[in-house]
Amino acid sequence: MPKKIVKADKNKNGVDDRLDWITNVCAVVLPFTTLDQLYIIYVKRETAGVSAITWFLYGLLSIPLLIYSLKRKDLPMILLNGLWVLFDFAVWAGVTIFS
């Protein structure tokens, strides 16, 4: 008789705990992909091809997602959306200042 594969699901939410872990790591790491853009803007002072309005809208539209995350008390999503708001507006500010 074949062995039954049992998923790890300590949270009893129907999601494999390994997927929860991967998602939590990605939620924190993903916004840091913007650091290269911030480096180019703030250190190299290069803003060519970077749209201030696009980054402003990214930041603005991340605010409701952050509020929703706060209401749900979902820490990984709070970190994800909070960092996006911070980094998006930092890019916008850099483009505005250095253009």
N, CA, C and O of each residue as an XYZ file, in Angstrom:
396
protein
N       0.837     -1.181      0.000
C       0.000      0.000      0.000
C       0.885      1.249      0.000
O       1.777      1.362      0.841
N       0.654      2.207     -0.942
C       1.490      3.402     -0.991
C       1.272      4.285      0.231
O       0.187      4.345      0.809
N       2.373      4.978      0.603
C       2.300      5.889      1.739
C       1.474      7.115      1.359
O       1.573      7.622      0.242
N       0.678      7.570      2.279
C      -0.104      8.775      2.067
C       0.790      9.979      2.376
O       1.439     10.035      3.421
N       0.811     10.931      1.457
C       1.611     12.141      1.662
C       0.757     13.135      2.458
O      -0.352     13.487      2.053
N       1.290     13.570      3.579
C       0.574     14.502      4.440
C       1.252     15.859      4.352
O       2.463     15.980      4.540
N       0.448     16.880      4.061
C       0.993     18.238      4.013
C       1.162     18.774      5.433
O       0.378     18.466      6.330
N       2.190     19.572      5.611
C       2.353     20.285      6.873
C       1.401     21.472      6.849
O       1.480     22.315      5.955
N       0.509     21.543      7.817
C      -0.476     22.626      7.860
C      -0.797     22.971      9.314
O      -1.914     22.754      9.783
N       0.201     23.512     10.018
C       0.013     23.867     11.423
C      -1.065     24.919     11.610
O      -1.759     24.924     12.627
N      -1.212     25.815     10.634
C      -2.187     26.904     10.754
C      -3.609     26.452     10.452
O      -4.558     27.210     10.657
N      -3.763     25.235      9.971
C      -5.079     24.680      9.619
C      -5.834     25.593      8.654
O      -7.046     25.779      8.761
N      -5.068     26.162      7.697
C      -5.687     27.059      6.711
C      -5.755     26.422      5.322
O      -6.092     27.090      4.345
N      -5.437     25.142      5.239
C      -5.504     24.450      3.961
C      -4.323     24.732      3.047
O      -4.333     24.334      1.882
N      -3.304     25.415      3.562
C      -2.127     25.755      2.763
C      -0.912     25.079      3.386
O      -0.699     25.136      4.597
N      -0.133     24.449      2.544
C       1.107     23.812      2.980
C       1.985     24.866      3.659
O       2.204     25.938      3.097
N       2.482     24.576      4.846
C       3.306     25.524      5.594
C       4.542     25.970      4.822
O       5.025     27.087      5.003
N       5.052     25.086      3.955
C       6.223     25.484      3.158
C       5.854     26.605      2.199
O       6.657     27.508      1.966
N       4.664     26.559      1.647
C       4.205     27.635      0.771
C       4.003     28.916      1.564
O       4.325     30.001      1.079
N       3.475     28.808      2.775
C       3.361     29.978      3.655
C       4.733     30.603      3.875
O       4.887     31.821      3.781
N       5.728     29.771      4.167
C       7.075     30.265      4.442
C       7.652     30.971      3.217
O       8.196     32.070      3.330
N       7.533     30.342      2.046
C       8.044     30.937      0.808
C       7.347     32.270      0.532
O       7.996     33.248      0.162
N       6.040     32.305      0.710
C       5.282     33.524      0.478
C       5.712     34.626      1.437
O       5.838     35.783      1.036
N       5.938     34.277      2.694
C       6.378     35.273      3.671
C       7.752     35.839      3.312
O       7.976     37.044      3.426
N       8.660     34.983      2.885
C       9.994     35.450      2.479
C       9.870     36.378      1.272
O      10.471     37.452      1.248
N       9.097     35.966      0.279
C       8.913     36.799     -0.921
C       8.281     38.137     -0.581
O       8.639     39.159     -1.166
N       7.339     38.141      0.366
C       6.668     39.382      0.749
C       7.658     40.404      1.301
O       7.491     41.607      1.100
N       8.677     39.930      1.987
C       9.675     40.846      2.546
C      10.751     41.185      1.515
O      11.196     42.331      1.447
N      11.172     40.217      0.722
C      12.276     40.415     -0.221
C      11.852     41.209     -1.459
O      12.623     42.028     -1.959
N      10.651     40.979     -1.952
C      10.215     41.572     -3.222
C      10.393     43.093     -3.309
O      10.937     43.561     -4.309
N       9.974     43.877     -2.336
C      10.168     45.324     -2.469
C      11.638     45.744     -2.579
O      11.949     46.785     -3.157
N      12.526     44.938     -2.028
C      13.949     45.278     -2.087
C      14.518     45.166     -3.502
O      15.657     45.568     -3.742
N      13.740     44.626     -4.437
C      14.180     44.611     -5.832
C      14.238     46.030     -6.396
O      14.827     46.257     -7.453
N      13.635     46.969     -5.703
C      13.636     48.369     -6.123
C      14.911     49.095     -5.679
O      15.154     50.223     -6.109
N      15.716     48.476     -4.838
C      16.928     49.145     -4.348
C      17.859     49.560     -5.476
O      18.498     50.608     -5.389
N      17.949     48.763     -6.531
C      18.790     49.123     -7.670
C      18.308     50.437     -8.295
O      19.117     51.300     -8.634
N      16.999     50.580     -8.445
C      16.429     51.808     -8.988
C      16.753     52.992     -8.075
O      17.101     54.071     -8.555
N      16.640     52.792     -6.782
C      16.963     53.857     -5.828
C      18.448     54.215     -5.885
O      18.800     55.391     -5.797
N      19.315     53.225     -6.031
C      20.748     53.466     -6.153
C      21.045     54.327     -7.386
O      21.797     55.299     -7.311
N      20.450     53.958     -8.506
C      20.676     54.707     -9.750
C      20.210     56.157     -9.597
O      20.880     57.077    -10.065
N      19.087     56.356     -8.955
C      18.540     57.703     -8.808
C      19.322     58.521     -7.787
O      19.727     59.645     -8.084
N      19.543     57.982     -6.595
C      20.128     58.776     -5.508
C      21.656     58.831     -5.534
O      22.236     59.842     -5.138
N      22.310     57.780     -5.984
C      23.775     57.764     -5.983
C      24.317     58.263     -7.316
O      25.180     59.139     -7.354
N      23.808     57.702     -8.408
C      24.290     58.101     -9.729
C      23.596     59.358    -10.253
O      24.064     59.978    -11.208
N      22.486     59.727     -9.629
C      21.690     60.906    -10.024
C      21.186     60.794    -11.465
O      21.097     61.789    -12.184
N      20.860     59.574    -11.869
C      20.336     59.339    -13.213
C      18.843     59.053    -13.130
O      18.422     58.115    -12.452
N      18.049     59.857    -13.814
C      16.597     59.666    -13.793
C      16.010     59.495    -15.190
O      14.791     59.423    -15.348
N      16.861     59.431    -16.191
C      16.382     59.301    -17.570
C      15.555     58.024    -17.717
O      15.983     56.943    -17.312
N      14.403     58.161    -18.282
C      13.538     57.019    -18.545
C      12.712     56.566    -17.353
O      11.984     55.578    -17.453
N      12.807     57.264    -16.227
C      12.022     56.913    -15.047
C      10.865     57.899    -14.945
O      11.075     59.111    -14.889
N       9.669     57.384    -14.921
C       8.471     58.217    -14.891
C       8.056     58.529    -13.457
O       7.730     57.628    -12.685
N       8.072     59.804    -13.112
C       7.661     60.225    -11.773
C       6.190     59.897    -11.529
O       5.830     59.440    -10.444
N       5.346     60.125    -12.520
C       3.913     59.871    -12.337
C       3.634     58.383    -12.120
O       2.759     58.029    -11.330
N       4.359     57.523    -12.805
C       4.166     56.081    -12.629
C       4.506     55.665    -11.207
O       3.734     54.946    -10.571
N       5.643     56.104    -10.703
C       6.060     55.720     -9.363
C       5.170     56.364     -8.306
O       4.925     55.761     -7.261
N       4.683     57.578     -8.557
C       3.742     58.214     -7.633
C       2.460     57.381     -7.554
O       1.938     57.129     -6.468
N       1.963     56.961     -8.712
C       0.740     56.151     -8.729
C       0.958     54.782     -8.084
O       0.066     54.271     -7.407
N       2.138     54.182     -8.286
C       2.444     52.924     -7.598
C       2.310     53.123     -6.080
O       1.667     52.329     -5.394
N       2.924     54.189     -5.577
C       2.875     54.474     -4.139
C       1.462     54.753     -3.668
O       1.022     54.220     -2.649
N       0.754     55.584     -4.407
C      -0.608     55.955     -4.045
C      -1.534     54.740     -4.018
O      -2.330     54.578     -3.093
N      -1.426     53.895     -5.029
C      -2.290     52.723     -5.120
C      -1.879     51.602     -4.158
O      -2.639     50.656     -3.947
N      -0.698     51.706     -3.584
C      -0.274     50.735     -2.567
C      -0.860     51.062     -1.197
O      -0.923     50.194     -0.327
N      -1.285     52.299     -1.002
C      -1.823     52.709      0.303
C      -3.082     51.923      0.678
O      -3.157     51.416      1.797
N      -4.078     51.798     -0.214
C      -5.250     50.985      0.176
C      -4.885     49.530      0.477
O      -5.496     48.903      1.342
N      -3.896     48.997     -0.231
C      -3.461     47.629      0.038
C      -2.827     47.524      1.423
O      -3.014     46.531      2.127
N      -2.079     48.552      1.804
C      -1.484     48.584      3.140
C      -2.578     48.675      4.207
O      -2.528     47.967      5.212
N      -3.550     49.536      3.989
C      -4.654     49.679      4.948
C      -5.402     48.357      5.096
O      -5.717     47.938      6.210
N      -5.681     47.707      3.981
C      -6.362     46.408      4.006
C      -5.540     45.390      4.794
O      -6.086     44.633      5.596
N      -4.227     45.374      4.564
C      -3.344     44.446      5.276
C      -3.368     44.718      6.776
O      -3.378     43.789      7.584
N      -3.378     46.001      7.142
C      -3.425     46.377      8.557
C      -4.743     45.921      9.184
O      -4.756     45.399     10.299
N      -5.839     46.116      8.474
C      -7.157     45.687      8.974
C      -7.206     44.173      9.174
O      -7.804     43.687     10.134
N      -6.575     43.433      8.266
C      -6.573     41.962      8.345
C      -5.523     41.440      9.330
O      -5.514     40.259      9.676
N      -4.636     42.345      9.777
C      -3.551     41.971     10.700
C      -2.680     40.864     10.116
O      -2.300     39.917     10.805
N      -2.374     41.008      8.827
C      -1.572     40.027      8.094
C      -0.151     40.571      7.971
O       0.142     41.349      7.063
N       0.727     40.165      8.878
C       2.069     40.739      8.968
C       2.857     40.684      7.664
O       3.419     41.707      7.272
N       2.931     39.544      6.966
C       3.688     39.553      5.709
C       3.142     40.567      4.695
O       3.909     41.220      3.989
N       1.832     40.689      4.631
C       1.241     41.650      3.691
C       1.451     43.086      4.170
O       1.605     43.993      3.352
N       1.457     43.299      5.479
C       1.763     44.630      6.017
C       3.178     45.020      5.624
O       3.415     46.141      5.173
N       4.122     44.095      5.796
C       5.510     44.373      5.420
C       5.624     44.630      3.918
O       6.253     45.598      3.489
N       5.012     43.755      3.132
C       5.070     43.894      1.679
C       4.528     45.252      1.238
O       5.215     45.998      0.540
N       3.317     45.571      1.637
C       2.685     46.803      1.169
C       3.292     48.046      1.811
O       3.370     49.097      1.177
N       3.722     47.930      3.067
C       4.391     49.061      3.717
C       5.711     49.402      3.024
O       6.018     50.570      2.789
N       6.479     48.371      2.704
C       7.743     48.602      2.006
C       7.497     49.151      0.598
O       8.238     50.019      0.135
N       6.462     48.650     -0.087
C       6.156     49.179     -1.415
C       5.808     50.654     -1.341
O       6.287     51.438     -2.160
N       4.986     51.052     -0.380
C       4.636     52.473     -0.234
C       5.921     53.284     -0.022
O       6.132     54.302     -0.681
N       6.758     52.838      0.879
C       8.007     53.546      1.183
C       8.922     53.636     -0.037
O       9.388     54.723     -0.379
N       9.179     52.523     -0.688
C      10.107     52.513     -1.816
C       9.542     53.228     -3.043
O      10.274     53.929     -3.743
N       8.244     53.056     -3.308
C       7.641     53.725     -4.463
C       7.728     55.241     -4.321
O       8.090     55.941     -5.267
N       7.395     55.741     -3.135
C       7.468     57.184     -2.935
C       8.916     57.680     -2.885
O       9.191     58.826     -3.239
N       9.840     56.820     -2.446
C      11.256     57.205     -2.465
C      11.750     57.358     -3.904
O      12.505     58.284     -4.201
N      11.333     56.462     -4.797
C      11.700     56.598     -6.213
C      11.066     57.857     -6.781
O      11.736     58.642     -7.453
N       9.790     58.054     -6.518
C       9.087     59.255     -6.994
C       9.793     60.536     -6.528
O      10.011     61.456     -7.316
N      10.146     60.579     -5.233
C      10.818     61.762     -4.691
C      12.174     61.980     -5.369
O      12.527     63.110     -5.706
N      12.918     60.917     -5.563
C      14.221     61.035     -6.223
C      14.102     61.550     -7.640
O      14.875     62.412     -8.059
N      13.149     61.033     -8.373
C      12.944     61.496     -9.759
C      12.521     62.954     -9.753
O      12.975     63.739    -10.585
N      11.655     63.320     -8.819
C      11.185     64.709     -8.724
C      12.332     65.652     -8.373
O      12.443     66.738     -8.941
N      13.169     65.244     -7.451
C      14.284     66.089     -7.003
C      15.374     66.206     -8.059
O      15.865     67.305     -8.316
N      15.756     65.103     -8.670
C      16.931     65.083     -9.537
C      16.633     65.257    -11.025
O      17.554     65.207    -11.840
N      15.379     65.457    -11.395
C      15.063     65.683    -12.813
C      15.116     67.160    -13.145
O      14.879     67.545    -14.290
